[in-house]
Amino acid sequence: MANETSEKLQLLKKYYIEKLTEDFSYWYQGTTNESTEEHLHALKDYFHKVSGSGGSFGFNSISVYAKAGENLVKSVLAEAYKNPSELVLSEESFAKLSKIFESLKLEIALTSQNKDSFLDQQQELEETSETLTQVWILDDDQEFSAFLGEQLGSFGFEVSTFSNLEDFKNAWLVQSPGFLIADVHIGNNRTFYELFAEYGLTLGTTELVICSSSDTLDNRLHAVRFGALTFLPKPFDVAKLANLFRDCITDINASPGKVLVIDDDEELSQLYQLALQEAGINAFVVNQPENTLKSIQEHNPDLVLIDLYMPEINGTELASVIRQHDAMASLPIVYLSSEIDSQRQSAALSRGADDFLTKPIDSNTLALAVRSRIRRARQLQKLINRDSLTGLLKHSSIKDALVRDLKRAKRKEDEITVCMLDIDHFKRVNDTHGHATGDMVIASLATLLVQTLRQTDAIGRYGGEEFLLVMPDCGEKNAEQILNKIRKRFEAIKFTSGTEVFSCSLSAGYISTLCSAQLETTYEDLIEVADQALYQAKHNGRNQVVKSQTSIY
């Protein structure tokens, strides 16, 4: 019955894609800058329908672009009602609509190309996050808002700007955004905080960024007390703001973590496992301490809980053995014991552990303590292992991730894809537009990679404008589709430098291989082969994805 339902669903989705392609062609070709109000009303209804149906069928990006089209046409019709004219679509509005049409055309084309395998692809890439995050800007400085909106748009965010407070309030009451950037003072010497309270609005899940040209302690304190994510003095670095937003999205979508529980008491360890799983934390149990290293390699936990007193190997000895391995040197280790003597606890901590939890401990306290320590460990690892501009793994860290994922793929006999990716003619961008703009291009691609790839994929800035991607459990077919999707989306991003608008392209080379325990290929071999494929993509004319033809043994 389940298989029958899946087959029906697949046929229904195929039909939807075919009908979507046909309908879109009509509106794409039939809409011009001379379209009548009647045509635009019908176009608004079309966008509304697609924005609702696309997400229901699992095509979130199509829904996002259709919703943007609906909102734009709504605003055009509202303006036409207030100021009737012969030409409904202004040059600026038609340019924005054309950009939405092109983005939607690309998404529909990509979806149509993949329609025969989308169910398999969804299963393999179920953690893929493609939804554009909404950012609203509330500022009576329309020139600043327009500039900031264009910059954030280049990073893949969907931006709406407001200078009229009534429009902002009405929009907020319908649906609030993921992020709000607001100036402290919003006209008539009134503050954002006063107006927000006057309208009876609440932030809810929206992350707030307060900005002002006046960088005072009072302004910063007000932002903190109101619950703002941060305060930014104008002018500020848009690339860093985009990175901050991306970090928030990553934290929201981050996995709750994995914990390895090492305790010879089977019943108690199972209780801890169930308590953690109930809190949404993945937990694995080891009742025989001699299997610890093998389990760490297999599960790659975020934290290890070790019982202090076990008969054959005690907790301090086990922690010391774990610390002998370089790859596990930074792995958080927490003792879990009924020991309450502070001197003995201190002595135990000196043997390689990071913290101490005292038994008995109730389920809620255990889950909260573990989650807190995982969060702190991740923050520390981010400072150590992440590139400051992009937030991606540094050169050495992405290689470590490849080593780990290659070992796992060999053990499980899974597929793995390794990709080298490079921005085309990047030196020309720096020479023409300056290094600040070049940094914005690099950070924009990093944001796109994070938004498009799965949480299980490793993404690193390998050097300069070059990136290394490690995609476990991903074969050639899916790799080709995903990498070309990234390439086309990056090419569609519009960057601004002064009055000039420009775009960039990228080239990628990759190797996909099915691993086994007998595979002698090293991580260096995979990087070299992917790099050779990247070179071939550059040699062939750039702006393309090339699969390596090298055989891997």
C-alpha positions in Angstrom: 0.0 0.0 0.0 2.8 2.4 0.9 4.6 1.7 -2.5 1.3 2.2 -4.3 0.8 5.6 -2.6 4.4 6.6 -3.4 3.9 5.7 -7.1 0.6 7.8 -7.2 2.4 10.7 -5.6 5.2 10.5 -8.1 2.8 10.5 -11.0 0.9 13.5 -9.6 4.1 15.4 -9.1 5.2 14.7 -12.6 1.9 16.0 -14.0 2.1 19.1 -11.8 5.6 19.9 -13.2 4.4 19.4 -16.8 1.4 21.6 -16.3 3.5 24.2 -14.4 5.9 24.4 -17.3 3.1 24.9 -19.8 1.3 27.6 -17.8 4.5 29.5 -17.0 5.4 29.7 -20.7 2.1 31.5 -21.4 2.6 34.2 -18.7 6.3 34.5 -19.4 5.9 35.2 -23.1 2.6 37.2 -22.7 3.7 39.8 -20.1 5.3 43.0 -21.4 5.8 46.5 -20.1 2.6 47.4 -21.8 0.4 44.8 -20.1 -3.0 46.0 -19.1 -4.5 46.1 -15.6 -6.7 43.2 -16.5 -3.7 41.1 -17.5 -1.8 42.0 -14.3 -4.8 41.0 -12.1 -4.8 37.6 -13.8 -1.0 37.4 -13.4 -1.4 38.2 -9.7 -3.9 35.3 -9.4 -1.5 33.0 -11.3 1.4 33.8 -9.0 -0.8 33.4 -5.9 -1.8 29.9 -7.1 1.8 28.8 -7.8 3.0 30.2 -4.5 0.6 28.0 -2.7 0.9 24.8 -4.8 4.7 24.8 -5.3 5.5 24.4 -1.6 2.8 21.8 -1.1 4.5 19.6 -3.8 7.9 20.1 -2.1 9.2 22.8 -4.5 9.9 25.6 -2.0 12.0 27.8 -4.2 9.2 28.0 -6.8 6.8 29.1 -4.1 9.2 31.8 -2.9 9.7 33.3 -6.3 6.0 33.1 -7.1 5.2 34.9 -3.8 7.7 37.6 -4.7 5.9 38.0 -8.0 2.5 38.2 -6.4 3.7 40.9 -3.9 5.3 42.9 -6.7 2.2 42.8 -8.9 0.0 43.7 -5.9 2.0 46.8 -5.3 1.9 47.8 -8.9 -1.9 47.5 -9.1 -2.2 49.4 -5.8 -0.1 52.2 -7.2 -2.0 52.2 -10.5 -5.3 52.6 -8.5 -3.9 55.7 -6.6 -2.2 57.2 -9.6 -4.0 56.1 -12.9 -1.8 56.3 -16.0 -1.7 54.8 -19.4 1.3 52.8 -18.6 0.6 50.5 -15.6 4.1 48.9 -15.4 6.9 51.4 -14.9 10.3 50.7 -16.3 11.6 49.9 -12.7 8.7 47.6 -11.9 9.0 45.7 -15.2 12.7 45.2 -14.6 12.0 43.7 -11.1 9.2 41.5 -12.6 11.5 40.3 -15.4 14.1 39.3 -12.8 11.5 37.3 -10.9 10.3 35.7 -14.1 13.9 34.7 -15.0 14.5 33.2 -11.5 11.2 31.3 -11.7 12.1 30.1 -15.2 15.4 28.7 -13.9 13.7 26.9 -11.0 11.0 25.4 -13.2 13.6 24.3 -15.7 15.7 22.6 -13.1 12.7 20.9 -11.5 11.5 19.8 -15.0 14.9 18.3 -15.8 14.9 16.3 -12.6 11.3 15.2 -12.6 12.1 11.5 -13.3 14.3 11.1 -10.3 13.0 13.7 -7.8 11.7 11.2 -5.2 15.1 9.5 -5.0 16.8 12.9 -4.9 14.5 14.1 -2.1 15.4 11.0 -0.1 19.1 11.4 -0.6 19.0 15.2 -0.1 16.2 15.4 2.5 18.1 17.9 4.6 18.6 20.3 1.6 17.5 23.9 2.5 16.7 26.0 -0.5 14.2 28.5 1.0 15.2 32.1 0.6 15.1 33.9 4.0 13.0 37.0 4.2 14.7 40.2 5.4 12.7 43.4 6.0 14.3 46.9 6.2 12.4 49.6 8.1 14.2 53.0 7.5 13.0 56.4 6.3 16.3 56.8 4.5 15.1 55.2 1.2 18.4 55.5 -0.5 20.1 53.6 2.3 17.3 51.0 2.3 17.6 50.5 -1.5 21.3 50.1 -1.3 21.2 47.6 1.6 18.3 45.7 -0.1 20.4 45.3 -3.3 23.4 44.1 -1.3 21.5 41.6 0.8 19.7 40.4 -2.4 23.0 39.5 -3.8 23.6 37.2 -0.9 20.4 35.3 -1.7 18.0 36.9 0.7 14.5 38.0 -0.2 14.4 41.7 0.8 11.4 44.0 1.4 11.9 47.7 2.3 9.5 50.0 4.2 9.6 53.7 4.8 5.9 54.0 5.5 5.0 52.9 9.0 1.4 52.1 8.1 2.5 49.8 5.3 5.0 48.1 7.6 2.3 47.5 10.3 -0.1 46.0 7.8 2.5 43.7 6.3 3.7 42.6 9.8 0.2 41.7 10.9 -0.1 39.4 7.9 3.3 37.7 8.2 6.5 38.7 9.9 9.9 38.1 8.4 12.8 36.0 9.5 14.9 39.1 10.0 14.1 42.8 10.6 16.6 45.7 10.2 15.3 48.8 11.8 16.8 52.3 12.4 16.4 53.6 15.9 14.7 56.8 14.7 11.8 56.4 12.3 10.6 59.9 11.4 9.1 62.7 13.6 11.8 62.1 16.3 10.1 58.9 17.3 11.9 55.7 18.1 11.4 52.3 16.6 10.7 50.9 20.1 7.9 53.5 20.8 6.2 52.8 17.5 6.5 49.0 17.8 4.8 49.2 21.2 2.2 51.7 20.0 1.1 49.3 17.3 1.0 46.4 19.7 3.5 44.3 17.7 5.8 41.6 19.1 9.0 40.2 17.6 8.0 36.5 18.0 10.5 34.5 16.1 11.8 37.4 14.1 15.5 38.3 14.7 15.9 42.1 15.1 19.0 44.1 14.0 19.0 47.8 15.2 21.1 50.3 13.3 21.8 54.0 13.7 24.3 56.6 12.6 24.6 57.5 16.3 26.8 54.8 18.0 26.1 55.5 21.7 26.0 53.3 24.8 22.3 54.3 25.2 21.4 53.1 21.7 23.3 49.8 22.3 21.6 49.2 25.7 18.2 49.8 24.2 18.9 47.3 21.5 20.0 44.7 24.1 17.0 45.3 26.4 14.6 45.0 23.5 16.1 41.6 22.5 17.9 42.6 19.4 20.3 40.2 17.8 22.9 43.0 17.5 23.3 46.8 17.1 25.1 48.1 14.0 26.4 51.7 13.6 26.0 53.1 10.1 27.6 52.5 7.7 28.2 48.8 8.3 29.7 45.8 6.5 26.9 44.1 4.6 29.0 40.9 4.1 29.4 40.5 7.8 25.6 41.1 8.3 24.9 38.4 5.7 27.2 36.1 7.5 25.4 36.8 10.8 22.1 36.0 9.2 23.5 32.8 7.7 24.9 31.8 11.1 21.4 32.3 12.7 19.8 30.1 10.0 22.5 27.5 10.5 21.8 27.5 14.2 18.1 27.1 13.7 18.5 24.3 11.3 21.4 22.6 13.2 21.0 19.1 14.3 20.4 18.7 18.0 23.7 16.8 18.3 24.9 13.3 18.9 26.0 11.9 22.3 27.9 8.7 23.1 27.0 7.3 26.5 29.7 5.0 28.0 28.5 3.1 31.1 28.7 -0.5 32.1 25.3 -0.3 33.7 23.0 -1.3 30.8 19.7 -0.3 32.4 21.0 3.1 33.5 22.7 3.9 30.1 19.5 3.0 28.3 17.6 5.4 30.6 20.1 8.2 29.7 19.7 7.3 26.0 15.9 7.5 26.1 16.0 10.7 28.1 18.3 12.3 25.5 16.3 11.0 22.6 13.1 12.3 24.1 14.7 15.7 24.1 15.6 15.3 20.4 19.2 14.5 20.9 20.7 11.4 19.1 22.2 9.1 21.7 24.3 5.9 21.3 25.3 3.5 24.1 28.5 1.7 24.7 28.4 -0.8 27.6 31.9 -2.3 27.0 34.5 0.5 27.3 36.9 -1.3 25.0 34.6 -0.5 22.1 34.7 3.2 22.7 37.2 4.3 20.0 35.4 2.2 17.4 32.0 3.8 18.4 33.5 7.3 18.3 34.8 6.7 14.7 31.4 5.3 13.7 29.1 7.9 15.2 31.3 11.0 15.3 29.5 12.3 18.4 29.4 15.9 19.5 30.0 14.9 23.1 30.9 11.8 25.2 29.4 11.0 28.6 31.6 8.6 30.6 30.8 6.9 33.8 33.7 7.6 36.2 33.8 4.2 37.9 33.7 1.1 35.7 35.2 -2.3 36.7 37.7 -3.0 33.8 38.5 0.4 32.5 37.7 3.5 34.6 36.5 6.8 33.2 39.8 8.7 33.7 41.8 6.0 31.9 39.3 6.0 29.0 39.4 9.8 28.8 43.2 9.7 28.6 43.1 7.1 25.8 40.7 9.2 23.8 42.9 12.3 24.2 45.9 10.3 22.7 44.2 10.5 19.3 44.7 13.9 17.5 41.3 13.7 15.8 39.6 13.4 19.2 41.7 16.0 21.0 38.9 18.6 21.0 36.0 16.2 21.5 34.0 17.3 24.7 34.2 14.6 27.4 31.9 14.9 30.5 32.1 12.5 33.5 28.8 11.2 34.8 29.2 9.9 38.3 27.9 9.8 41.9 31.3 11.1 43.1 30.7 14.3 45.1 34.1 14.8 46.6 35.4 18.0 45.0 39.1 17.0 45.2 38.4 13.7 43.4 36.3 15.4 40.8 39.2 17.9 40.2 41.7 15.1 39.9 39.4 13.3 37.4 39.0 16.4 35.3 42.8 16.8 35.1 42.9 13.5 33.2 41.3 14.8 30.0 37.7 15.6 30.6 35.9 18.9 30.4 33.1 18.8 32.9 31.4 16.8 35.6 27.7 15.9 36.1 26.7 14.3 39.3 24.4 11.3 39.7 21.5 11.1 40.3 20.4 13.5 37.5 16.9 13.8 36.2 16.1 13.6 32.5 15.4 17.3 32.0 18.5 18.4 33.7 20.6 15.9 31.8 19.2 17.0 28.4 19.6 20.7 29.2 23.2 20.2 30.5 24.1 18.2 27.4 22.5 20.6 24.9 24.3 23.5 26.6 27.7 21.9 26.4 27.2 20.9 22.8 26.3 24.5 21.9 29.4 25.8 23.7 31.6 23.2 22.0 30.2 24.1 18.6 30.8 27.8 19.2 34.4 27.1 20.2 35.0 24.9 17.2 33.5 27.5 14.9 36.1 30.1 16.2 38.9 27.6 15.7 37.8 25.9 12.5 35.8 28.5 10.5 36.9 31.1 8.0 36.1 34.6 9.3 34.8 35.9 6.0 32.6 33.0 4.9 31.9 31.0 8.1 32.9 27.9 6.2 35.5 25.4 7.3 39.1 26.4 6.9 41.6 24.7 4.7 42.9 22.2 7.3 39.4 21.6 8.7 37.7 20.7 5.4 40.5 18.2 4.7 39.9 16.7 8.2 36.2 16.4 7.3 37.1 14.6 4.0 39.3 12.2 5.9 36.5 11.4 8.3 33.8 11.0 5.6 36.0 8.9 3.4 36.7 6.5 6.3 33.0 6.3 7.0 32.1 5.7 3.3 34.7 2.9 3.1 33.4 1.3 6.2 29.7 1.5 5.1 30.5 0.9 1.4 28.7 4.2 0.5 29.2 6.6 -2.4 31.0 9.9 -1.9 31.5 13.0 -4.0 34.4 15.4 -3.7 34.2 18.7 -5.6 36.7 21.5 -6.2 34.9 24.8 -7.1 36.4 28.1 -8.2 35.0 31.6 -9.1 35.9 32.4 -12.7 38.0 35.5 -13.4 38.0 36.5 -9.7 41.2 38.5 -10.1 39.4 40.7 -12.5 36.6 41.3 -9.9 39.2 42.5 -7.4 41.1 44.6 -9.9 38.0 46.3 -11.3 35.7 46.6 -8.2 38.1 46.4 -5.3 38.7 43.8 -2.6 35.7 44.7 -0.5 33.4 43.8 -3.4 35.5 40.7 -4.0 34.9 39.7 -0.4 31.2 40.2 -1.0 31.2 37.9 -4.0 33.1 35.2 -2.0 30.7 35.5 1.0 27.7 35.4 -1.4 28.8 32.1 -2.9 29.4 30.7 0.6 25.9 31.6 1.6 24.5 30.0 -1.6 26.4 26.8 -0.8 25.1 26.6 2.7 21.6 27.2 1.6 21.7 24.6 -1.2 23.7 21.7 0.3 22.7 19.4 3.1 23.8 19.7 6.7 25.6 16.4 6.2 27.8 17.9 3.5 31.1 19.5 4.4 31.9 22.9 2.8 35.2 24.6 3.1 37.1 27.6 1.8 40.1 25.8 0.4 42.0 29.0 -0.5 41.2 32.4 -1.9 38.2 32.0 -4.2 38.4 28.2 -4.2 36.1 25.9 -2.3 36.1 22.2 -1.5 32.8 20.3 -1.1 32.5 16.8 0.5 29.2 15.2 -0.2 28.8 11.8 1.5 26.2 9.3 0.3 25.9 11.2 -3.0 26.4 9.6 -6.4 27.3 11.0 -9.8 23.7 11.7 -10.9 22.7 13.8 -7.9 26.1 15.5 -7.7 25.8 16.7 -11.3 22.3 18.1 -10.7 23.2 19.9 -7.5 26.4 21.4 -8.7 24.8 22.7 -11.9 22.0 24.1 -9.8 24.6 26.0 -7.7 26.4 27.1 -10.8 23.2 28.5 -12.4 22.0 30.2 -9.3 25.4 31.9 -8.7 25.4 33.2 -12.2 22.0 34.7 -11.7 23.1 36.8 -8.7 23.5 40.5 -9.5 26.3 42.3 -7.6 26.6 46.1 -7.4 29.7 48.2 -7.3 29.0 51.9 -7.3 26.6 52.4 -10.2 27.7 49.2 -12.0 25.8 45.9 -11.8 27.7 42.8 -12.7 27.6 39.0 -12.3 30.1 36.2 -11.8 30.3 32.5 -12.8 32.0 29.5 -11.4 33.6 26.3 -12.6 33.6 23.0 -10.8 35.3 19.7 -11.1 34.2 16.6 -9.1 34.8 12.9 -8.6 32.1 10.5 -7.4 33.0 7.0 -6.3 31.6 4.0 -4.6 33.8 3.1 -1.6 34.7 -0.2 -0.1 37.0 -1.4 2.6 39.4 -2.5 -0.1 39.6 1.0 -1.7 43.2 2.2 -1.5 42.4 5.8 -2.6 43.4 8.5 -0.1 41.8 11.8 0.5 44.7 13.5 -1.3 44.0 11.4 -4.4 40.3 12.6 -4.4 41.3 16.2 -4.0 43.9 15.9 -6.8 41.4 14.2 -9.2 38.7 16.8 -8.4 41.2 19.6 -9.0 42.2 18.1 -12.3 38.5 18.1 -13.3 38.3 21.7 -12.2 41.3 22.6 -14.4 39.5 20.8 -17.3 36.4 22.9 -16.7 38.5 26.1 -16.8 40.3 24.9 -20.0 36.9 24.1 -21.7 35.8 27.7 -21.3 34.7 28.1 -17.6 31.2 28.3 -16.2 30.6 24.6 -16.3 30.7 21.4 -14.2 33.1 18.6 -15.2 33.1 15.1 -13.9 36.5 13.4 -13.6 37.1 10.5 -15.9 39.9 9.1 -13.7 39.3 5.6 -12.4 39.5 5.2 -8.6 40.7 2.0 -7.1 
